[in-house]
């Protein structure tokens, strides 16, 4: 039997409850405003949506049931009766719970936002203390994992935390991503995006975002309109929060420091537990004397310094992450276009050749890093090496004149630059060479409007003006390339020719070294 508006369900004492209207629908459950038939007592009934009647939905529902049995707190929604689908087997699973007549924290924040002014400090203190006390009790049993204003209900001016469908036992060391649907992107802590272990610091971070919204009516991170899932991920991983004073200048500085500490990116920099948070909030009291004024001034400076430090730290972490992603992107292009054809050629040759003198590959240096290498031993025991470098602007410097009308020869400044070829940024380059120093270069040039690039072959020969002729054709060393590629199609001591990459040049080069 499906449960919908007008349906009747029972508790363990055979009391009948009528479902009157839909309060809300979540990822797995539907919540109905309901009343007890005998006396009109208003409750909420949560059941599985028929469209989510899957093993995953049942897992979430049963998790909420099991966790709800453990929690008995003034600051958590009380569960009146839990039906797991066995006693009244004509009904799907459902939970009868107390009804919060004051709506959700979302409603209260939106109403206050429409008034155009922040909550008064008394309300902010009270809300933060209540919710911290609630989380202190809840954290004894579970890591909630989905703290957000929508899951905070109000009944008779008491804030109540609800919805334990994504919770995990606090002692459970399994990864957060073992259950699909972890948290809500807007409030998800950095470790949630990384799939780290469940800890109380997860909920501290998420509740810190909620506290920030209560205190300022704003989100702590600057985002574009209609942010995407990835925008939230970037914010939680790599953005520092805005100073709460920006949105609410009346906030005491010791309260600001609480907010900042709760949403620190590294877990070790956050509060260790809810008792520490409660203690810190209780210290937030106006102090008009001289000491209080001086302390406030000192706290202001310290909070500003903490925000700057956090900004620098996340910027550094983002730069490291972006560098790693760039290296992996280039490396994958190298593997696909350069290494895989070489590997296929050698495998095929070795499979078909019956003799002992075969190709071998040393892949020790073949790693996703700034510089990587590949060494091939040919049937003639020659050594072919492919040295590759991913190009980063910070590794290349040049002198340019200072921005002056008149300057001496010494009036130069040093700038970083990205090497170019044919007016395209060089993403990576390689030197392919054998024991006789013959070979060529490979260039990966950035493609317009794309993260990816195009591979080219640079073959080099001596010119009539070459004072020290080299074996032909040859590849420049990686150190020489910046100096010479700028002379492509220009008069130079060497003749440079750039062609679109074709894997046949690799095959022909390898074939030349079988005897």
C-alpha positions as CSV (number, residue, x, y, z in Angstrom):
1,X,0.0,0.0,0.0
2,X,1.3,3.4,-1.0
3,X,1.2,6.2,1.6
4,X,-0.1,9.6,0.4
5,X,-2.3,12.5,1.5
6,X,-5.3,11.0,3.2
7,X,-3.6,7.7,4.1
8,X,-3.8,6.5,7.7
9,X,-0.9,4.9,9.7
10,X,-0.6,3.5,13.2
11,X,1.9,3.6,16.1
12,X,2.7,0.7,18.4
13,X,-0.4,1.5,20.6
14,X,-2.8,1.3,17.6
15,X,-3.3,5.0,17.5
16,X,-4.3,6.2,14.0
17,X,-2.7,9.1,12.3
18,X,-4.1,10.8,9.2
19,X,-1.7,12.4,6.6
20,X,-3.0,15.9,5.8
21,X,-0.4,17.6,3.6
22,X,3.1,17.4,2.3
23,X,5.7,19.3,4.3
24,X,8.6,18.5,2.1
25,X,10.4,16.0,-0.1
26,X,14.0,15.1,0.2
27,X,16.4,12.8,-1.7
28,X,14.8,9.7,-0.2
29,X,11.8,10.6,1.9
30,X,8.6,12.5,1.9
31,X,7.4,14.3,5.1
32,X,3.7,14.8,5.7
33,X,1.9,17.0,8.3
34,X,-0.4,14.7,10.1
35,X,-2.7,14.5,13.1
36,X,-3.7,11.8,15.6
37,X,-7.2,10.8,14.9
38,X,-8.4,10.5,18.5
39,X,-7.3,14.0,19.7
40,X,-6.0,16.0,16.8
41,X,-2.4,16.0,18.1
42,X,-0.2,17.2,15.2
43,X,2.8,15.1,14.2
44,X,5.0,14.7,11.1
45,X,5.2,11.4,9.2
46,X,8.2,10.5,7.1
47,X,8.1,7.7,4.6
48,X,10.0,6.5,1.5
49,X,9.0,8.0,-1.8
50,X,7.7,5.2,-4.0
51,X,10.1,6.4,-6.7
52,X,13.1,5.9,-4.3
53,X,12.0,2.4,-3.1
54,X,15.4,1.0,-3.8
55,X,18.0,-0.8,-1.8
56,X,19.9,2.5,-1.4
57,X,16.8,4.4,-0.2
58,X,16.0,1.6,2.3
59,X,19.6,1.7,3.6
60,X,19.2,5.4,4.2
61,X,15.8,5.0,5.9
62,X,17.0,2.2,8.1
63,X,20.1,4.2,9.0
64,X,17.8,7.0,10.2
65,X,15.7,4.6,12.2
66,X,18.7,3.1,13.9
67,X,20.3,6.4,14.8
68,X,17.1,7.9,15.9
69,X,16.8,5.2,18.5
70,X,20.0,6.3,20.1
71,X,19.3,10.1,20.3
72,X,17.2,11.5,23.1
73,X,17.8,15.3,23.2
74,X,15.8,18.4,23.7
75,X,17.6,19.7,20.6
76,X,16.9,16.8,18.3
77,X,13.5,15.9,16.7
78,X,11.8,13.3,18.9
79,X,10.7,10.1,17.2
80,X,7.3,8.9,18.4
81,X,7.2,5.6,16.5
82,X,9.3,3.9,14.0
83,X,7.9,1.4,11.6
84,X,10.4,-0.7,9.7
85,X,7.9,-2.4,7.4
86,X,7.4,-5.5,9.4
87,X,4.6,-5.1,12.0
88,X,2.2,-3.4,9.6
89,X,3.5,-5.1,6.5
90,X,0.8,-3.6,4.3
91,X,2.6,-0.3,4.8
92,X,6.0,0.7,3.6
93,X,8.5,2.0,6.3
94,X,7.6,5.2,8.0
95,X,8.6,7.4,11.0
96,X,6.1,9.3,13.2
97,X,7.9,12.2,14.8
98,X,7.1,15.5,16.6
99,X,5.9,18.3,14.4
100,X,8.0,21.5,14.5
101,X,5.4,24.4,14.4
102,X,8.0,27.1,13.8
103,X,9.2,25.9,10.4
104,X,12.8,25.6,9.4
105,X,15.9,27.7,10.0
106,X,15.7,28.5,6.2
107,X,12.4,30.2,6.7
108,X,13.6,32.3,9.6
109,X,16.8,33.4,7.8
110,X,14.9,34.3,4.7
111,X,12.3,36.3,6.7
112,X,15.1,38.2,8.4
113,X,17.0,38.8,5.2
114,X,13.8,40.4,3.7
115,X,13.8,42.8,6.6
116,X,17.2,44.0,5.5
117,X,19.0,43.8,8.8
118,X,20.9,41.1,10.8
119,X,19.5,39.2,13.7
120,X,20.2,40.8,17.1
121,X,23.1,39.4,19.1
122,X,20.9,37.8,21.7
123,X,19.2,35.7,19.0
124,X,22.5,34.8,17.4
125,X,24.0,33.7,20.7
126,X,20.9,31.7,21.6
127,X,20.7,29.9,18.3
128,X,24.4,29.0,18.3
129,X,24.3,27.7,21.9
130,X,21.2,25.6,21.3
131,X,22.5,24.0,18.2
132,X,26.0,23.4,19.7
133,X,24.4,21.7,22.7
134,X,22.3,19.6,20.4
135,X,25.3,18.6,18.3
136,X,27.2,17.8,21.5
137,X,24.5,15.1,22.3
138,X,24.2,13.9,18.8
139,X,28.0,13.5,18.3
140,X,28.1,11.0,21.2
141,X,26.4,8.6,18.7
142,X,26.8,9.7,15.2
143,X,28.4,12.0,12.6
144,X,25.3,13.6,11.1
145,X,27.0,14.5,7.7
146,X,24.1,16.6,6.4
147,X,23.9,19.7,8.6
148,X,22.1,22.5,6.8
149,X,19.4,25.0,7.7
150,X,16.8,22.8,6.0
151,X,17.5,20.1,8.6
152,X,17.1,22.5,11.6
153,X,13.5,22.9,12.7
154,X,12.0,25.2,15.3
155,X,9.4,24.3,17.9
156,X,8.4,26.8,20.7
157,X,11.7,28.8,20.1
158,X,13.8,25.6,20.5
159,X,16.1,24.7,17.6
160,X,15.9,21.0,16.8
161,X,18.2,19.0,14.5
162,X,16.6,16.5,12.3
163,X,17.2,14.0,9.4
164,X,19.7,11.4,10.3
165,X,19.4,9.6,7.0
166,X,23.0,10.2,6.0
167,X,24.5,9.8,9.4
168,X,27.3,7.4,10.3
169,X,28.3,6.0,13.7
170,X,30.9,8.3,15.2
171,X,33.2,5.4,15.7
172,X,32.8,4.2,12.1
173,X,36.0,4.7,10.2
174,X,34.5,3.9,6.8
175,X,34.8,6.5,4.1
176,X,32.1,9.0,3.6
177,X,31.7,8.1,0.0
178,X,30.7,4.5,0.8
179,X,27.2,5.8,0.8
180,X,26.0,7.6,-2.3
181,X,24.6,11.1,-1.6
182,X,26.8,12.3,1.2
183,X,25.8,15.7,2.4
184,X,24.8,18.8,0.6
185,X,27.3,20.6,-1.6
186,X,26.6,24.1,-0.1
187,X,27.6,22.8,3.4
188,X,29.9,19.9,2.6
189,X,33.3,20.1,4.4
190,X,36.6,19.8,2.4
191,X,37.1,16.3,3.7
192,X,33.7,15.3,2.4
193,X,34.8,16.2,-1.2
194,X,37.9,14.1,-0.6
195,X,36.2,11.0,0.8
196,X,38.0,11.2,4.1
197,X,37.0,9.4,7.3
198,X,34.0,10.5,9.3
199,X,34.9,12.8,12.2
200,X,33.1,15.3,14.4
201,X,35.0,18.0,12.6
202,X,32.8,17.4,9.5
203,X,29.7,18.5,11.4
204,X,31.6,21.3,13.0
205,X,32.5,22.7,9.6
206,X,29.0,22.4,8.2
207,X,27.4,23.9,11.3
208,X,30.1,26.6,11.1
209,X,28.6,27.6,7.7
210,X,25.1,27.6,9.3
211,X,26.3,29.8,12.2
212,X,27.9,32.1,9.7
213,X,24.6,32.5,7.9
214,X,22.8,33.1,11.2
215,X,25.3,35.7,12.2
216,X,25.5,37.5,8.8
217,X,22.5,36.4,6.7
218,X,25.2,35.7,4.0
219,X,27.2,32.7,2.7
220,X,30.9,32.8,3.8
221,X,32.3,32.3,0.3
222,X,32.0,34.7,-2.7
223,X,30.2,32.8,-5.5
224,X,28.6,33.6,-8.8
225,X,24.9,33.6,-9.3
226,X,23.4,30.1,-9.5
227,X,26.6,28.3,-8.4
228,X,27.2,24.8,-9.7
229,X,28.3,21.7,-7.7
230,X,31.9,22.3,-8.8
231,X,31.7,26.0,-7.7
232,X,30.8,24.8,-4.2
233,X,33.6,22.2,-4.3
234,X,36.1,24.9,-5.3
235,X,34.9,27.2,-2.6
236,X,35.1,24.6,0.2
237,X,38.5,23.4,-0.9
238,X,40.3,26.6,-2.1
239,X,38.5,29.8,-1.0
240,X,38.9,31.7,2.2
241,X,35.7,33.0,3.9
242,X,34.8,36.6,3.8
243,X,35.2,38.5,7.1
244,X,31.8,38.2,8.9
245,X,32.2,41.9,9.9
246,X,31.7,42.8,6.3
247,X,28.1,41.7,6.6
248,X,27.4,42.4,10.2
249,X,29.7,45.1,11.8
250,X,28.1,44.6,15.2
251,X,29.4,41.1,15.7
252,X,31.8,40.9,18.6
253,X,35.3,39.9,17.6
254,X,35.5,36.9,19.9
255,X,32.3,35.6,18.1
256,X,34.0,36.2,14.7
257,X,37.0,34.1,15.8
258,X,34.6,31.2,16.7
259,X,33.1,31.4,13.2
260,X,36.5,31.5,11.5
261,X,37.8,28.6,13.5
262,X,34.8,26.4,12.8
263,X,35.2,26.6,9.0
264,X,39.0,26.2,8.8
265,X,39.9,24.0,5.9
266,X,42.4,21.7,7.8
267,X,40.5,19.6,10.4
268,X,43.3,20.0,12.9
269,X,42.7,23.8,12.9
270,X,39.0,23.5,13.8
271,X,37.6,23.0,17.3
272,X,38.2,19.5,18.6
273,X,34.7,19.1,20.1
274,X,31.4,20.8,20.8
275,X,32.3,21.5,24.4
276,X,35.1,23.8,23.3
277,X,32.6,25.6,21.0
278,X,30.1,26.0,23.7
279,X,32.8,27.4,26.1
280,X,33.9,29.9,23.4
281,X,30.4,31.1,22.7
282,X,29.7,31.6,26.4
283,X,32.8,33.9,26.5
284,X,31.1,36.2,24.0
285,X,29.8,38.9,26.3
286,X,30.0,42.7,25.8
287,X,32.8,44.2,27.9
288,X,32.7,48.0,27.9
289,X,35.7,48.6,30.1
290,X,39.2,49.6,28.9
291,X,40.5,46.0,28.9
292,X,37.5,44.9,26.9
293,X,38.0,47.6,24.3
294,X,41.7,46.8,24.0
295,X,41.0,43.1,23.8
296,X,38.4,43.7,21.0
297,X,41.0,45.7,19.1
298,X,43.5,43.0,19.5
299,X,41.0,40.3,18.5
300,X,40.1,42.4,15.4
301,X,43.7,42.4,14.3
302,X,44.1,38.7,15.0
303,X,41.0,37.7,13.1
304,X,42.1,39.7,10.1
305,X,45.5,38.0,10.3
306,X,43.8,34.6,10.5
307,X,41.7,35.3,7.5
308,X,44.7,36.5,5.5
309,X,46.7,33.4,6.6
310,X,43.8,31.2,5.6
311,X,43.5,33.0,2.2
312,X,47.2,32.5,1.6
313,X,47.1,28.8,2.6
314,X,44.1,27.9,0.4
315,X,45.6,29.9,-2.5
316,X,48.8,27.8,-2.1
317,X,46.8,24.6,-1.9
318,X,44.8,25.5,-5.0
319,X,48.0,26.3,-6.9
320,X,49.5,23.0,-6.0
321,X,46.3,21.2,-7.0
322,X,46.1,23.0,-10.3
323,X,49.7,22.2,-11.0
324,X,49.1,18.5,-10.3
325,X,46.0,18.5,-12.5
326,X,48.0,20.3,-15.3
327,X,50.8,17.7,-15.0
328,X,48.3,14.8,-15.1
329,X,46.6,16.4,-18.2
330,X,49.8,16.8,-20.1
331,X,51.1,13.4,-19.0
332,X,48.0,11.7,-20.2
333,X,48.3,13.3,-23.6
334,X,51.9,12.1,-23.8
335,X,50.9,8.6,-22.8
336,X,48.2,8.5,-25.4
337,X,50.0,10.1,-28.3
338,X,53.7,9.2,-27.8
339,X,54.2,6.3,-25.4
340,X,51.3,4.0,-26.4
341,X,52.2,3.9,-30.1
342,X,55.9,3.2,-29.2
343,X,54.8,0.5,-26.7
344,X,52.5,-1.1,-29.3
345,X,55.2,-1.1,-32.0
346,X,57.8,-2.7,-29.7
347,X,55.3,-5.3,-28.4
348,X,54.3,-6.2,-32.0
349,X,58.0,-6.5,-33.1
350,X,58.9,-8.6,-30.1
351,X,55.9,-10.9,-30.7
352,X,56.8,-11.5,-34.3
353,X,60.6,-11.7,-34.0
354,X,61.9,-15.1,-33.1
355,X,65.4,-14.1,-32.3
356,X,66.9,-13.0,-29.0
357,X,67.7,-9.5,-29.9
358,X,64.5,-7.6,-29.1
359,X,63.5,-4.2,-28.0
360,X,63.2,-3.4,-24.3
361,X,61.8,-0.4,-22.5
362,X,63.0,1.1,-19.2
363,X,60.0,2.9,-17.7
364,X,61.5,3.8,-14.4
365,X,61.5,7.6,-15.2
366,X,58.0,7.5,-16.7
367,X,55.9,9.2,-14.0
368,X,53.4,12.0,-13.9
369,X,55.8,14.8,-12.9
370,X,57.3,17.9,-14.3
371,X,60.2,16.0,-16.0
372,X,59.9,12.4,-17.1
373,X,61.8,10.1,-19.3
374,X,61.8,6.9,-21.3
375,X,64.7,4.8,-22.4
376,X,64.6,2.2,-25.1
377,X,67.2,-0.5,-25.8
378,X,67.1,-1.5,-29.5
379,X,68.0,-4.9,-31.0
380,X,71.3,-3.4,-32.0
381,X,71.9,-2.5,-28.3
382,X,71.6,1.2,-29.1
383,X,70.0,3.4,-26.5
384,X,67.2,5.8,-27.5
385,X,66.1,8.2,-24.8
386,X,63.0,10.5,-24.8
387,X,63.4,13.3,-22.2
388,X,60.3,15.3,-21.7
389,X,59.6,18.5,-19.7
390,X,56.2,20.0,-18.9
391,X,56.6,23.8,-19.4
392,X,55.7,26.2,-16.6
393,X,56.2,29.9,-16.9
394,X,58.0,30.3,-13.6
395,X,60.9,28.3,-15.1
396,X,61.7,30.8,-17.8
397,X,62.9,34.3,-17.4
398,X,64.0,37.1,-19.7
399,X,65.2,40.7,-19.6
400,X,62.9,43.4,-21.0
401,X,63.4,47.2,-21.0
402,X,61.8,49.1,-18.2
403,X,58.8,51.2,-19.0
404,X,60.7,54.4,-19.6
405,X,61.1,56.7,-22.6
406,X,64.9,57.0,-22.0
407,X,66.9,54.3,-20.4
408,X,70.4,53.1,-20.2
409,X,71.5,49.6,-21.2
410,X,71.2,48.6,-17.6
411,X,67.6,49.7,-17.3
412,X,66.0,46.3,-17.6
413,X,63.6,44.2,-15.5
414,X,63.3,40.4,-15.3
415,X,60.0,38.8,-16.1
416,X,58.7,35.2,-16.3
417,X,57.4,34.1,-19.7
418,X,55.9,31.1,-21.4
419,X,57.9,29.8,-24.4
420,X,56.0,30.1,-27.6
421,X,56.2,28.5,-31.0
422,X,54.2,29.8,-34.0
423,X,52.5,32.2,-31.5
424,X,51.2,29.3,-29.5
425,X,52.1,28.5,-25.9
426,X,54.4,25.5,-25.5
427,X,52.8,23.1,-23.0
428,X,55.5,20.4,-23.1
429,X,58.5,19.4,-25.2
430,X,60.7,16.4,-25.7
431,X,64.2,15.5,-27.0
432,X,64.4,12.2,-28.8
433,X,68.0,11.1,-29.3
434,X,70.2,8.0,-29.7
435,X,73.8,7.3,-28.9
436,X,74.9,9.0,-32.1
437,X,73.1,12.2,-31.0
438,X,70.6,12.0,-33.9
439,X,66.9,12.5,-33.4
440,X,64.3,15.2,-33.2
441,X,62.1,17.2,-30.9
442,X,58.4,16.8,-30.0
443,X,56.4,19.9,-29.1
444,X,53.0,20.1,-27.5
445,X,51.4,23.4,-28.4
446,X,48.3,24.7,-26.8
447,X,45.2,24.5,-28.8
448,X,42.9,27.5,-29.0
449,X,39.9,27.3,-26.7
450,X,41.0,23.9,-25.2
451,X,42.9,22.5,-22.2
452,X,44.5,20.1,-24.6
453,X,47.3,20.6,-27.1
454,X,48.5,19.4,-30.4
455,X,51.7,17.5,-30.8
456,X,54.3,18.5,-33.5
457,X,57.6,17.2,-34.7
458,X,60.6,19.5,-34.9
459,X,63.4,18.3,-37.1
460,X,66.6,20.2,-37.1
461,X,69.6,20.3,-39.5
462,X,72.7,22.3,-40.0
463,X,72.7,25.4,-42.1
464,X,75.5,26.8,-44.2
465,X,76.4,29.2,-41.4
466,X,76.7,26.4,-38.8
467,X,80.0,26.8,-37.1
468,X,79.8,23.5,-35.2
469,X,77.8,21.1,-37.4
470,X,75.8,18.4,-35.6
471,X,74.8,14.9,-36.7
472,X,71.7,15.2,-38.8
473,X,68.9,15.3,-38.0
474,X,69.2,16.2,-34.4
475,X,67.0,17.3,-31.5
476,X,67.9,20.3,-29.3
477,X,68.3,19.6,-25.6
478,X,65.5,20.9,-23.4
479,X,67.7,23.7,-22.2
480,X,68.5,24.7,-25.8
481,X,64.9,24.8,-27.1
482,X,63.9,28.2,-25.7
483,X,66.8,29.8,-27.5
484,X,66.2,28.1,-30.8
485,X,62.5,27.6,-31.5
486,X,62.0,31.4,-31.8
487,X,64.0,31.1,-35.1
488,X,61.5,28.8,-36.7
489,X,61.1,30.0,-40.3
490,X,63.8,32.6,-39.8
491,X,67.5,33.0,-40.7
492,X,69.5,31.0,-38.2
493,X,72.6,28.9,-37.9
494,X,70.3,25.8,-38.0
495,X,67.4,24.8,-40.2
496,X,64.3,24.1,-38.2
497,X,61.2,22.4,-39.7
498,X,57.9,21.9,-37.8
499,X,55.4,19.3,-38.9
500,X,52.2,18.0,-37.5
501,X,52.9,14.9,-35.5
502,X,52.4,11.5,-37.1
503,X,53.2,8.3,-35.2
504,X,54.9,7.0,-38.3
505,X,57.9,9.1,-37.5
506,X,58.3,7.2,-34.3
507,X,57.9,3.9,-36.0
508,X,60.5,4.8,-38.7
509,X,62.9,6.0,-36.1
510,X,62.7,2.8,-34.2
511,X,62.9,0.7,-37.4
512,X,66.2,2.4,-38.2
513,X,67.7,1.1,-35.0
514,X,67.1,-2.7,-35.4
515,X,70.6,-3.3,-36.8
